[in-house]
Each structure stands twice: as structure tokens, then as C-alpha cells.
Amino acid sequence: MKSSASELSIGELAGEFGLAAHVLRHWEAEGVLEPARRSGDRRRYAPEQRVQVALVLQAQEAGLSLAQIRGVVSATDGGSRRARLAEHLALLDERLERLRAAREMVAHVVSCGAEDFLECPRMREMLEASSTCPALHGRGRTPRERLPDALRPPAGTPCHEAGARSGRHVVPDC
């Protein structure tokens, strides 16, 4: 049965975004979306709730979990929402630094003139630098701790020689 012009059924709203209705039900259970009203057992959404669905999709694209999205949408004011997103922005910046370093390493391997990139001095320095860089540390043991002793730089070796202020790894060309 078609809903009134002013309201959308769960299927209609989900369909506008190429989603299955069960996705919106899940979001409702997670507290990130609430129907405007219920008519019997049927959810009814106001046309303005398209913005909420778009917000959830964009937030997921930005890497927020449903729990984080719930925290943002349930915050009582704009300042609180902004503070929660500022925390996530810092995490995104850390992730971007790790991705930038990984990309730099892969780009070097692809263009490296050495017969075997594992023998390349620049690649070796990049690997050593990544093992000591706090910005590149992941979960559990640090990359530095995972290296064999023969490759592990001495404790306290800085990972950002000339690039300390910019946060970029600087290694010589091969």
C-alpha cells in the first residue's frame, strides 16, 4: 500500500538511497534513526528524514561507527557534536599519515631501480623509519617491536630526521 504524499514508508525511504529496509531497521535499533511516527506496526518517515539517512551514510563513509554516529546525533547541542567530530578528525589525520607513509613506500617499490627492492638502501631506511615513528604505530606491539633485532634501530632513534617539524619521513634517494 502506497503511503501518503507527506510520509514515506520504510521501503520508500530506503529505496531512495538504494538500501534495503532492514538497514533502516538496524539503524533504528542502534539509535541513529527514528521514524517520525508509527501507524500500527508500520514505520512512517517524514520527508525531512532523508537528511538523517544521508547523514548516517556520509558519517559511515567518513569512518564513523554506528555507535559514534549515535553519539553525534544524540548530542544535545552543536558544540557537543562538533567536539565529538573533532575527536574523529584527529583519528582520521593519524590514519591519513599511516596511509601516506604506506603509499610512499609502495610508490618507491614500484619505481625502484634496484633489482630487488629488499636490497634498496632507501627502502630499508623507509622500513626502519616506519618502525620508530609514533604516528605509524598500530595496535598491540609497535612495528618497531615486531622487527628482528638485526633490523631494529637503537632505542631513541628519531624517525623524523629533517622532516621532524613537518611530520614527513625524509630518507635519501637510492
Salt bridges, closest charged atoms under 4 A:
GLU7 OE2 - ARG37 NE 2.51
GLU12 OE2 - LYS2 NZ 3.28
GLU16 OE1 - ARG50 NE 2.53
GLU28 OE2 - ARG38 NH2 2.28
GLU28 OE1 - ARG43 NE 2.46
GLU30 OE1 - ARG70 NH1 3.61
GLU97 OE2 - ARG100 NH2 2.78
GLU104 OE1 - ARG100 NH1 2.57
GLU104 OE1 - ARG168 NH2 3.51
GLU128 OE2 - ARG124 NE 3.78
ASP149 OD1 - ARG152 NH1 3.24
